[in-house]
Amino acid sequence: MYTQLDWCTPLQRMNVNVARWSQSQPKEQLASLLWRQVPGTQICQGIAYSYKGQRGFEYSLPWGPHQPQWICSTRYIPQTGKITMRFGEPWANSQSPLALSFTIEPKVCRFDDGGGLIDAHPNLPTIDFKIPIEPQIRRSYLMEPQVSCIRVRDGLVVVLNSVSISTSRSQWTSTCSLSFSSRLDAMHANNELLKVSINGYEFFLLCEASSSSKIFNAETYSATGRGRLAELATPYKKLVNFVNHETRSFLGLMADIIANSGWTVTGVITDYPVPANSFSYANKTPAEAINFMASAIGAMLDINDETRTINVIPQWPVVPWDTSSAIPDVILHDSVILEFTEHLDIRPEANAVFVRGEQQGVAVKVKRFGTAGDNFAADIVDKLITDNQAARMRGTTELANAGNKIQSSIRTKILHDLPPIRPGMLIGVRKGAEVFKSVCDASTITANVNSANGQVTVNQTISLLRNENTI
């Protein structure tokens, strides 16, 4: 639509053009005005619009996604349904019309998050629930396993024939064994920090003790090592004695032990105060000391070698008698399980335990909820039991370790949707129509390169622990 007006004299004229946008189809409205020899005059092109019951008048009408803004109004917002009116006095003759008085509506504000016809910022629920990791069930799995290794100091590539990384809940760091493709690679890796990448997941390892073997027409070069937390153990740190001379929290005490080392301590446990002169140790390295402290309250160390962070977590993320209602961290199904074995581990039953401190501690009886608490485990005495919270955590761990256990061993793969399983995780295993849940007690990751054709094989083997007759 195009309109042109030719004004020869400065008379007032008006031209109205209407374009209906009932659908979201692009339309064009043009207006052209020509003035001839009319100095000092002005012209304004006004645009009136009506959109979803809202009307307005602007000299410029923006069209497209609008900006987020707060919209406040005192207009009455009718509720859904009928309105029932009740009068307190009987009807009497009165003048017409009848006047009804209503109270002023309060100002109500809402936030318009902007956008166009399709809301770009929909209201989503808060993600405050836990979603387990479960690999997809496929008819076939196409995998391209990869193994690489570099020296962290300068990025030098080190060629490996095989690597094995093992860790458990009782270890304060992982252990590894490496096999190199040549003597030169073994020399480059000796006493160095290595970054090993297995299917995209990175592991930091200290290559410490190298070895070699020579037989007829064959030579092999290998080494053993530990995780990065070995920086806080021998031979990198000396054995020292320690006494806390002032009151500190449990995690604060750990932070004092590893101060100025580049490592940090975090924890998901309940922190509690440790009185002055109540904790001490002799002839321990910082790594051994913090592992000793974690074991004293029934916890373990979860190490992040990349960020050099020590996370203190419970040995049992969920007590074994409450796993039926717990959400696992990872769920495994038959499609990704290559090998499955299990056996029964017979242990004495217990539903209560006495936990005591030493010099400045507390004495607490911890019993399993819903039981009589009459079958006691061996008493626990530790100098770090200085608070009821510490006794509760240690006692819960002792009761969780009691009773017959089923130990399962599962060999599986490492995929993009199945990461390496770490000790302390709660693992769900689909066995038929049921899912039994166990805590990961230990894990081993292996990667081997076939020297003949270069084929790479990557597996992870996990050891699970759960109570007998539980799911």
N, C-alpha and C positions, 0 to 999 in steps of 0.2 A: 504494500500500500504506500503510495507516494502522494504528497499534497504540496502544492506551491501556491503561495499568496503574493500578489504584486501590489504593494501599497505605493501609490503615487502621492498621496497626501497623508499627513500624520493624523488620520482619523482612527478611532478605536474600532478595532475589528476583532472578531473572535472566530476561531475555527476549532471544531471538536472532532477528533478522530477516535474511534473506539476499536480496539482489537481484543477479542476474547481469547484468553488462554485457558480453555477448559481442559486441554490435555497438555502434557509436557512436550509439545512439539515446538521447534524453533520457529519464531515468527519475527518479522521485521516491520517496524513502523518508522517512517521517515517524514520529517517536516522541514520545509525550506521556505524562508521568508526573504523577500527582496525589498529593500528600501532605496528609493531614488531621491537624492537631494533633500534629505531630511536630517540636517545636522542636529546633534545634541539629543537625539531620541534614544530610547532604550527598548529592548525587547526581552521578554522572559518566556521560556518554554516550560510550562508547568505540566507535571505528570501526576495524574491521580490513579491510584491502584486500589484494588480490592482482592485480598487473598485470604481464604478460609475465614471469612467473616470480619477480617480486620481491614479497615480502610485508612487511607492516608493520602497526603498530598506532598510531593517532593519535586524539587527542580531537577533532581537526578535520582534515578531509580536503579540501585545496584541489583544485578541479577546473577545468581550463582550461590555457592555455599557461603553462609554468613558466619560471623565470628562468634565464639562463645561469649555469653553475657548472662547477667542476673536480670530477671524480669520480675518486678514487684507490682502488685495491684491490690486495690481494696474492693474490686468488683465481686459480687456474690457468685460463688461457685456452687451451682445446684447439685444436690446429692442425687444419686440414682434411686428411683422409687417415687412413691406418692407422698404428698404433703398433707398431713392431718392438722386442721386448725380447730382449736377448742377455745370457746369464749367463756369467761367467768361470770358474765352478767346476762340476764335474759334479754331478748330482743325488745326494743321500745321504739316508738316513733322518733325518727331523727331526720335531720335534713340530709338531702341527697347532694352530692355523692357521699358515700361512707369512706372516711379516711382511716387508713391503717398505718400505724407507725412501727417501723422496724429499727433495730439497733444497727449501728454502723459496723460493717464487716471489718475485721482486723486486716492489716496489711499482710499479705502472704507473698513470699518470694520463692521463686524456683529458679534453678540454674538451667539455662539452655546451652547445651554443649556444642551448638553450632552444627555445621554440616549442611548437606543438601537434602534431596528427597529421601535418601537412604541414610539412616543415622550412622555416623562414623564412630560414635562412642557409645555403644549400647551399655546399659546397666548390667554388670556382671556380678554374680555372687562372689563373696570373698573366698579365696582359695585357702581355707584353713583346715583342709582334710588331707590325709595322706593317701597317695596313689602308689601302689606297688609297681615295681618294674617287672614287666612280663613280656618276653619276646613273642613275636607273632607266630602263629601256627601256620606253616606253609607246607605245600606238597614237597618242595625241595628247597635246599639252602645253597645258594651260590656264594662261596666264600673265597676271598683272596687274602690269606694271612700274610702279614708283613712283619719283619723284625729288622730293626736298625739300632745302631749304637753310636753315640758320639762322646767325645771327651768334653766335659763341661768347661774346662779351663780355657780351651781355644777352639772348640767345635770340631776337632779332628775326628774323622770317621774311623771307627774300629769295627772290623768285620768279625762277626761271631758265627760259630757253627751251632752252638746251642746255649741256652740259658735256662736256669731253674731258680725260681724265687719262692721261698716258703716263709710263712708267718703263722702265728697262733695267738690265742688270747693270753697265754702265759709269757710270751716273748715281748721284750720292750722294743725290739726292732726286727726287721726281716733278715733272713740269711739267704745267700745266693751262691750258685756255682756257675762258672762261665767256661766255655770252651772256645778258643780262638782259632781262626783259620790259618794263622801263620805265626812264626816267632816274632815278627815285627809288630803285629797287632798286640801280642802279649806284652811286649816291651812298652808300647804306647799306653797300655791300660794299667800297668803296674803302679800301685799306690796312687791311683787317680780316682776322682769322682766321675762316674759314668752316668749318662742318661740313656736308658734303654727304652725304646718304643716298641710295644707289641700290639699290633692291630689298632694303633692310634692312641693307646693308653701308655703313659710315661711312668717310668720307675727310675729312681735315683739310687745308685749302688756304689759303695766304696769297694774297689778292687784291692784286696789286701795281700793275701798269701798266694803267690803264683807257684806253679809246678809244671813239670814237663815229663814226658814219657817217650822213650825211643825204643822201637822194635825194628825188626828187619823191614826195610823199605817203607817205614811209616814213623811219623813223629806227631805227637799231640802236645798242645800247650793249653793249660787250663789254669783257673784261679778260683779262689773262694773269697767271699766278701760279706759285707753286712749292709743294712740300710743306712741312710744318711745320719740317723741319730747316733751312730757309732762315733760321730765327732765328739760326743760327750762321754765317751768311754775310753778305756785303755786301748792303744797306747797314746791316744791324743790328749787324754786328761789323766791327771795323777789321782791316786787314792787319797782321800782327805777325811777328816773328822768334822762333825758339825753338831752344834747345839743351838737351838733357838733361844736367844737371850731376851726376846720380847714377844708379846702376844701377837700372833698373826693368824690370818685365816688359812685354811688348808691349801687353797690354790695360791694364796700369797706366799706361803712357805715354799711351795714348789717354784714359784717365780724367783724367790731369793736364791734358791739352790742353782738355778741355771742362769743367773743374772750375767749380763755382758757376754753372752755366748751367741747371740743372734737368733736364739729360739724363743718362742712365746708359748704360754700355757693358757688353755681355755678348758672349760669343762661343762658338762650337762648334769653333773652331780649336784647334790645339795651341799653348798659350802658351809663351813662351820668354824668357830674359833678354836685355835690351839694355844693354850696358856704358855707363858714363858717358862723355859727350862723343863718342859714336859716331853720334848722330842729330841732325840739325838741318834747319831749313827757313827760308826767307825769303819775306816778303810773301805770306802765306797766311792765310786765315781758319780758324777751328777746323774748319768743315765740310770745307773743301778739304784741310786737313792730315790728318784722319783718313781721308778717301777716298784720299789719296796713300799713307798707310801701309798701308791694306788692299790696294791694288793692288800694292804692293811685294812682298807675300807670296802673291799669287795669290788674294786674297779680295775680297769685295764687302760692301756695307752693306745690311742688311735693316732698314728703319726701321718702327717701330711708333709712328705719330704720336699715338695716343691716350694711351699710357703714356709717351711720350717716351723710348723705349728704342732704342738702336743695337745691333743684333746683327751681329757679324762672322761671315760664313759663307763657305765656299769658293765660288769661281765655278763649279766643276763639282762638284755634290754626289756624282756618281758619274762616274768617268773614262769616256769614250765607248767604250772597248774592253771594259768590264765591265758594260755595261747589261743584257746578256741575263739575268743572275741577280739584278738589282736590282729592288726593289719601288718602283714609281712613287708619287708623292704624289697625282696625279690621273690618272684614266683617262677618255678621251673616246671616244665611239662615234658611229656614223653618225647616230643619232637627234638628237644635239644639235650636230652640226657643220653649219653653214650654208654655209660656203665653205672650200675647201681648195686651196692651191697650194704648189708646191715647186720649187726649182731647185738646181743644183749649184754650189757655191762651191769653186773649185780653189785649193788651198794646197799649199806644199811639204811633203813628208813628213819626219819626224824621229823617231828613237827614243832620242835622248840629247841632253843639254844640260849645259853648264858654267855653274854659278851661283856667283858670287863676291860677297863683301862689299867694302868700300872700306878704311877705315883699320883697323878692329878686327874685320873679318869673317872668314868661312871660305870656302874654295874647295872645291866639291863637284861631282862628276859625278853627274848624275841620269839614269838610263836606265830605259826601259820594261821591266817584268818579262817574261821569256821571249823577249827579243830580244838580238841581239848588241851593241847599243849602239854601232853604228858610223856611224850617219847623224845628224850633229849639227845642232841648231838654232843660231841666233845666240846668242852668249854673253850672259849676264845679269849685270850689275854693279849692285848697289844697296847703299846704306849700311845698310839694315835686315837684310841677310843676315849676322847675327852668330851664328847657331846652325845646326846641321845640320837641325833641324826647320824653320826658316825656308827653308833651301835646298831641302828636300824638297817643301814646299808650293808654292814658286814654280816649281820645276822640273816638278812634276806638272802645273801649270796650263799651262806652255809646251808640254809634250808633248801635252796634251789639245787645245790650240788648233791643233796641227800636223795636216797631212793634209787630204784633201778632205772637205768638209762638205756635207751636204744641209740647206738652209734651208727650213723649212716655215712657211707662214702659214695660220692657222686662225681663222675667225670663228665665234663661238659665243655662247651666251646666258649670263646670270647667273641662276641658279636657287637655290632654298633648299638643294638638294643639289649645286650646282655653284658654289662661291664664286669670287670674283675670283682669277685665277691670277697669281702673283707671279714675277718674275724669280728664277732660281736654283732653281726647283722642277723635279723630274724628272717629265715628263709622258709618259704612255702613250697611244698612239692606236691604236685597233682599225682595222686596214686589212684587210678580209676576215677570214680566220681567224687572222691574226697580229696581234701587238701590238708596234709599234716604240716605242722610248723615246728621248726627246730632252730636253735641258735647255731651259728657257724663257729665252730671251735678252732679250726685250722684250715688253711688253704695253701695250695701249691700251684704255681703257674709254670708251665714248661713250653719252650719253643725250640724246635729242632729244624736244621737246614740239611737236607739231603745233599751230601757231597757229590753224588753222581749226577743228579738232574736239577739240583737247586730247589726242590720242592720244600715248602715250609709247612710245618705242622705245629699248631698251637692248641693246647688244652689247658684246662684248669680243673683241679681236683679239690673238692671241699669235703671236710669232715663235719658232720652235723650231730647235734646232741639234743635229745628230747626225753621226756618222761615216758615210761612204759604206760600203755593204754591211754594215751592222750593224743589229741589231734591238733 
